[in-house]
Amino acid sequence: MSDAAVASLQMGEGTNAIPAKELILGNLEQFTVEEIKQLSARANHVLIAKQSEVREQAYKECQAIASKVGLTLTELIKCVEEDKVKKKTVKPKYHNPNNPDEKWSGRGKRPTWLRLLIAAGAKIEDFEVN
């Protein structure tokens, strides 16, 4: 369907006018293969342009937010990345009486030293850090 045909159909009067978007999307089967290829290429071009606009707007908004707190966008991103890298260290909850360097926070799989001591008859409470 040519641009002129779409325009003439869209220019109907009163409530009978059909918006071009509905006309095109609702009648894709009526287009030729070449017309669909052209529509697809044009739509892809518009999509790329709109995505670029959205990214640019998001960038400007992020710059404004950073500026409000007295930072550049690069400094703000660096702060966020550093916070992600920092891991919370958990204090040890249990210790090995035979080796003071071996400790366990109580999270995750029990260490071998603790499993062996419990298997030998000890209670886990015996190894709690005070």
Order of alpha helices (4+ residues) and beta strands (2+ residues): alpha-alpha-alpha-alpha-beta-beta-alpha
